Amino acid sequence: MKILIVVLLVTAAAYFYPQLNEGVSSPCGAVEKRFVRDAFAGSDGGDIFAALLSSGATNGALAAAMIKSAYPNLPATLGCLRTYYELMADPDLARTTFDSKSK
């Protein structure tokens, strides 16, 4: 019984951490904020796309659509959680993804 409670607490913490850390209401919104922060860190800014995403204008809808196309058999929320933790483990992932798409 204690193990079950611990597993549930760890699962809940893993689910809600991205939302609490980024100050948004969904895991996909957290992915957008994390991606923009990592992709445009150190740049001069001024990019309208970056400004819209960092302001939360899409509220995670853009990230959800991108995740759904990348992982079609996974619910968007779980795919966003996976991507958020991938971005946490490798902050350069956002920059390299953005650079490879812009070429």
N, CA, C and O of each residue as an XYZ file, in Angstrom:
412
protein
N       0.821     -1.199      0.000
C       0.000      0.000      0.000
C       0.864      1.261      0.000
O       0.570      2.229     -0.702
N       1.932      1.235      0.798
C       2.806      2.406      0.850
C       3.495      2.632     -0.487
O       3.693      3.769     -0.914
N       3.854      1.545     -1.134
C       4.518      1.659     -2.433
C       3.564      2.298     -3.446
O       3.979      3.145     -4.238
N       2.316      1.906     -3.424
C       1.324      2.464     -4.336
C       1.182      3.968     -4.120
O       1.101      4.726     -5.086
N       1.152      4.396     -2.889
C       1.027      5.819     -2.572
C       2.257      6.581     -3.071
O       2.133      7.672     -3.628
N       3.423      6.011     -2.872
C       4.650      6.654     -3.336
C       4.658      6.758     -4.862
O       5.031      7.794     -5.412
N       4.253      5.701     -5.539
C       4.195      5.716     -7.004
C       3.209      6.775     -7.488
O       3.498      7.496     -8.443
N       2.066      6.875     -6.851
C       1.072      7.885     -7.227
C       1.597      9.298     -6.994
O       1.373     10.182     -7.822
N       2.283      9.521     -5.893
C       2.836     10.842     -5.609
C       3.925     11.229     -6.610
O       3.982     12.373     -7.062
N       4.777     10.284     -6.948
C       5.839     10.558     -7.921
C       5.233     10.835     -9.303
O       5.689     11.731    -10.013
N       4.225     10.077     -9.675
C       3.560     10.285    -10.963
C       2.874     11.653    -11.011
O       2.967     12.366    -12.011
N       2.193     12.011     -9.931
C       1.533     13.324     -9.879
C       2.551     14.454     -9.929
O       2.329     15.463    -10.597
N       3.652     14.292     -9.234
C       4.697     15.325     -9.252
C       5.296     15.462    -10.649
O       5.541     16.575    -11.113
N       5.529     14.350    -11.312
C       6.091     14.391    -12.675
C       5.103     15.025    -13.648
O       5.518     15.692    -14.595
N       3.818     14.832    -13.435
C       2.803     15.397    -14.317
C       2.657     16.909    -14.111
O       2.587     17.664    -15.080
N       2.613     17.344    -12.862
C       2.327     18.747    -12.580
C       3.564     19.639    -12.524
O       3.422     20.861    -12.566
N       4.760     19.086    -12.432
C       5.963     19.902    -12.336
C       6.129     20.871    -13.507
O       6.378     22.053    -13.267
N       6.004     20.429    -14.770
C       6.193     21.378    -15.874
C       5.233     22.567    -15.810
O       5.626     23.701    -16.083
N       3.988     22.309    -15.452
C       2.998     23.373    -15.386
C       3.337     24.368    -14.282
O       3.261     25.581    -14.481
N       3.708     23.847    -13.123
C       4.047     24.721    -11.999
C       5.343     25.469    -12.255
O       5.455     26.644    -11.908
N       6.309     24.816    -12.849
C       7.602     25.436    -13.102
C       7.513     26.562    -14.122
O       8.211     27.568    -13.992
N       6.675     26.411    -15.122
C       6.561     27.411    -16.180
C       5.417     28.392    -15.953
O       5.317     29.391    -16.666
N       4.556     28.130    -14.979
C       3.456     29.032    -14.685
C       2.359     29.030    -15.726
O       1.804     30.079    -16.054
N       2.046     27.857    -16.247
C       0.997     27.719    -17.254
C      -0.016     26.683    -16.794
O       0.143     26.070    -15.738
N      -1.053     26.494    -17.592
C      -2.126     25.595    -17.161
C      -2.115     24.232    -17.838
O      -2.969     23.395    -17.545
N      -1.155     23.992    -18.749
C      -1.120     22.693    -19.423
C       0.327     22.289    -19.708
O       1.206     23.145    -19.815
N       0.568     20.991    -19.830
C       1.916     20.545    -20.179
C       2.378     21.066    -21.541
O       3.564     21.333    -21.732
N       1.455     21.209    -22.480
C       1.832     21.700    -23.809
C       2.204     23.185    -23.763
O       3.088     23.625    -24.498
N       1.546     23.939    -22.922
C       1.944     25.326    -22.714
C       3.328     25.420    -22.099
O       4.097     26.327    -22.420
N       3.644     24.487    -21.216
C       4.973     24.443    -20.600
C       6.045     24.121    -21.639
O       7.145     24.671    -21.593
N       5.718     23.222    -22.581
C       6.666     22.889    -23.645
C       6.942     24.123    -24.491
O       8.095     24.391    -24.830
N       5.908     24.876    -24.836
C       6.102     26.079    -25.646
C       7.010     27.073    -24.934
O       7.945     27.601    -25.537
N       6.743     27.332    -23.658
C       7.563     28.285    -22.920
C       8.996     27.809    -22.800
O       9.923     28.599    -22.979
N       9.196     26.535    -22.501
C      10.543     25.991    -22.356
C      11.285     26.040    -23.693
O      12.463     26.392    -23.751
N      10.579     25.685    -24.754
C      11.199     25.692    -26.085
C      11.651     27.093    -26.468
O      12.775     27.279    -26.934
N      10.787     28.072    -26.274
C      11.125     29.454    -26.640
C      12.291     29.943    -25.796
O      13.209     30.574    -26.321
N      12.271     29.665    -24.509
C      13.354     30.103    -23.637
C      14.688     29.485    -24.054
O      15.713     30.166    -24.082
N      14.669     28.193    -24.378
C      15.906     27.510    -24.760
C      16.351     27.882    -26.173
O      17.546     28.049    -26.413
N      15.420     28.013    -27.103
C      15.768     28.278    -28.497
C      16.289     29.689    -28.711
O      17.162     29.909    -29.549
N      15.765     30.636    -27.968
C      16.140     32.028    -28.184
C      17.006     32.585    -27.065
O      17.167     33.803    -26.979
N      17.559     31.756    -26.218
C      18.436     32.210    -25.144
C      19.695     32.823    -25.747
O      20.362     32.211    -26.581
N      20.003     34.025    -25.315
C      21.206     34.690    -25.788
C      21.064     35.401    -27.117
O      21.987     36.093    -27.546
N      19.918     35.244    -27.781
C      19.742     35.953    -29.055
C      19.194     37.352    -28.775
O      18.760     37.654    -27.663
N      19.221     38.180    -29.782
C      18.770     39.563    -29.614
C      17.256     39.675    -29.498
O      16.737     40.736    -29.152
N      16.563     38.616    -29.777
C      15.109     38.638    -29.702
C      14.523     39.377    -30.893
O      15.110     39.385    -31.975
N      13.374     39.996    -30.697
C      12.750     40.739    -31.769
C      11.944     39.866    -32.714
O      11.332     40.376    -33.653
N      11.932     38.585    -32.488
C      11.201     37.678    -33.359
C       9.749     37.620    -32.905
O       9.471     37.318    -31.745
N       8.836     37.905    -33.803
C       7.410     37.937    -33.452
C       6.926     36.561    -33.012
O       6.134     36.447    -32.077
N       7.403     35.517    -33.686
C       7.013     34.152    -33.320
C       7.407     33.844    -31.882
O       6.611     33.281    -31.130
N       8.609     34.203    -31.497
C       9.087     33.961    -30.134
C       8.267     34.763    -29.132
O       7.929     34.259    -28.061
N       7.949     35.999    -29.470
C       7.163     36.835    -28.569
C       5.764     36.269    -28.351
O       5.256     36.271    -27.229
N       5.146     35.786    -29.420
C       3.804     35.209    -29.293
C       3.822     33.952    -28.427
O       2.968     33.782    -27.556
N       4.787     33.078    -28.664
C       4.838     31.843    -27.892
C       5.168     32.108    -26.434
O       4.581     31.491    -25.545
N       6.097     33.015    -26.175
C       6.477     33.260    -24.786
C       5.382     33.978    -24.018
O       5.320     33.884    -22.792
N       4.519     34.693    -24.725
C       3.410     35.359    -24.050
C       2.260     34.395    -23.761
O       1.334     34.739    -23.027
N       2.314     33.203    -24.327
C       1.257     32.234    -24.095
C       0.058     32.436    -24.994
O      -1.044     32.001    -24.662
N       0.253     33.084    -26.122
C      -0.858     33.401    -27.021
C      -1.562     32.146    -27.524
O      -2.778     32.156    -27.715
N      -0.813     31.065    -27.741
C      -1.444     29.854    -28.256
C      -1.881     28.919    -27.132
O      -2.624     27.968    -27.378
N      -1.436     29.172    -25.908
C      -1.832     28.390    -24.733
C      -1.587     26.889    -24.911
O      -2.342     26.066    -24.394
N      -0.535     26.542    -25.640
C      -0.166     25.146    -25.802
C      -0.738     24.468    -27.028
O      -0.399     23.316    -27.301
N      -1.595     25.144    -27.776
C      -2.226     24.517    -28.946
C      -1.211     24.199    -30.032
O      -1.299     23.152    -30.674
N      -0.258     25.078    -30.243
C       0.756     24.840    -31.269
C       1.637     23.649    -30.893
O       1.921     22.789    -31.726
N       2.063     23.611    -29.635
C       2.883     22.478    -29.172
C       2.088     21.182    -29.258
O       2.632     20.154    -29.660
N       0.822     21.212    -28.890
C      -0.006     20.000    -28.939
C      -0.115     19.479    -30.368
O      -0.044     18.272    -30.596
N      -0.289     20.383    -31.327
C      -0.393     19.967    -32.730
C       0.924     19.381    -33.231
O       0.932     18.385    -33.954
N       2.033     20.001    -32.846
C       3.336     19.498    -33.276
C       3.643     18.142    -32.637
O       4.188     17.251    -33.289
N       3.297     17.994    -31.378
C       3.530     16.729    -30.673
C       2.646     15.643    -31.266
O       3.074     14.500    -31.422
N       1.421     16.001    -31.593
C       0.498     15.008    -32.167
C       0.992     14.507    -33.519
O       0.800     13.339    -33.857
N       1.630     15.387    -34.294
C       2.157     14.927    -35.577
C       3.439     14.113    -35.392
O       3.725     13.218    -36.187
N       4.207     14.419    -34.350
C       5.445     13.665    -34.102
C       5.168     12.312    -33.459
O       5.842     11.328    -33.764
N       4.186     12.258    -32.577
C       3.831     11.020    -31.876
C       2.336     10.765    -32.044
O       1.572     11.027    -31.115
N       1.892     10.265    -33.194
C       0.455     10.142    -33.455
C      -0.277      9.146    -32.551
O      -1.486      9.278    -32.357
N       0.413      8.170    -32.002
C      -0.253      7.169    -31.157
C      -0.224      7.513    -29.680
O      -0.689      6.730    -28.852
N       0.314      8.674    -29.342
C       0.435      9.099    -27.948
C      -0.479     10.302    -27.721
O      -0.509     11.214    -28.548
N      -1.226     10.321    -26.616
C      -2.029     11.514    -26.345
C      -1.134     12.750    -26.273
O       0.003     12.668    -25.808
N      -1.635     13.877    -26.727
C      -0.835     15.096    -26.794
C      -0.263     15.479    -25.423
O       0.880     15.929    -25.336
N      -1.037     15.307    -24.371
C      -0.556     15.667    -23.038
C       0.662     14.847    -22.645
O       1.634     15.390    -22.121
N       0.617     13.543    -22.893
C       1.765     12.702    -22.551
C       2.961     12.994    -23.453
O       4.106     12.951    -23.004
N       2.698     13.287    -24.710
C       3.774     13.662    -25.614
C       4.426     14.976    -25.205
O       5.642     15.133    -25.316
N       3.625     15.907    -24.738
C       4.169     17.180    -24.256
C       5.011     16.967    -23.002
O       6.061     17.590    -22.844
N       4.560     16.101    -22.122
C       5.371     15.802    -20.933
C       6.703     15.190    -21.330
O       7.749     15.549    -20.789
N       6.658     14.271    -22.269
C       7.891     13.632    -22.732
C       8.841     14.661    -23.329
O      10.037     14.653    -23.038
N       8.314     15.535    -24.154
C       9.136     16.547    -24.806
C       9.682     17.546    -23.795
O      10.825     17.987    -23.921
N       8.884     17.911    -22.796
C       9.351     18.845    -21.772
C      10.564     18.268    -21.042
O      11.558     18.963    -20.830
N      10.477     17.002    -20.664
C      11.599     16.399    -19.953
C      12.796     16.178    -20.876
O      13.935     16.203    -20.411
N      12.566     15.964    -22.161
C      13.674     15.904    -23.118
C      14.369     17.254    -23.212
O      15.596     17.316    -23.280
N      13.594     18.339    -23.216
C      14.170     19.672    -23.254
C      14.922     19.990    -21.961
O      15.927     20.701    -21.979
N      14.434     19.464    -20.854
C      15.149     19.655    -19.593
C      16.489     18.936    -19.616
O      17.491     19.477    -19.149
N      16.516     17.739    -20.147
C      17.741     16.940    -20.171
C      18.751     17.502    -21.167
O      19.958     17.415    -20.939
N      18.272     18.075    -22.268
C      19.157     18.609    -23.301
C      18.662     19.985    -23.741
O      17.895     20.086    -24.698
N      19.091     21.048    -23.052
C      18.619     22.393    -23.403
C      18.997     22.825    -24.816
O      18.327     23.682    -25.392
N      20.047     22.254    -25.384
C      20.443     22.622    -26.745
C      19.533     22.010    -27.799
O      19.618     22.377    -28.971
N      18.671     21.093    -27.410
C      17.759     20.449    -28.348
C      16.862     21.468    -29.042
O      16.639     21.371    -30.249
N      16.354     22.427    -28.308
C      15.476     23.443    -28.899
C      16.236     24.282    -29.914
O      15.725     24.556    -31.000
N      17.435     24.685    -29.574
C      18.211     25.519    -30.486
C      18.591     24.751    -31.748
O      18.496     25.291    -32.850
N      19.020     23.494    -31.601
C      19.405     22.715    -32.775
C      18.190     22.393    -33.636
O      18.286     22.376    -34.863
N      17.057     22.140    -33.009
C      15.823     21.894    -33.768
C      15.427     23.146    -34.543
O      15.087     23.070    -35.724
N      15.472     24.275    -33.887
C      15.096     25.529    -34.530
C      16.070     25.864    -35.655
O      15.643     26.280    -36.732
N      17.364     25.691    -35.427
C      18.363     25.980    -36.460
C      18.229     25.068    -37.668
O      18.376     25.516    -38.805
N      17.947     23.775    -37.426
C      17.825     22.837    -38.557
C      16.553     23.098    -39.358
O      16.539     22.864    -40.567
N      15.499     23.569    -38.729
C      14.250     23.853    -39.443
C      14.341     25.156    -40.237
O      13.652     25.317    -41.245
N      15.189     26.088    -39.788
C      15.257     27.390    -40.474
C      16.187     27.358    -41.674
O      16.241     28.335    -42.422
N      16.921     26.273    -41.887
C      17.846     26.194    -43.028
C      17.163     25.660    -44.258
O      17.794     25.529    -45.306
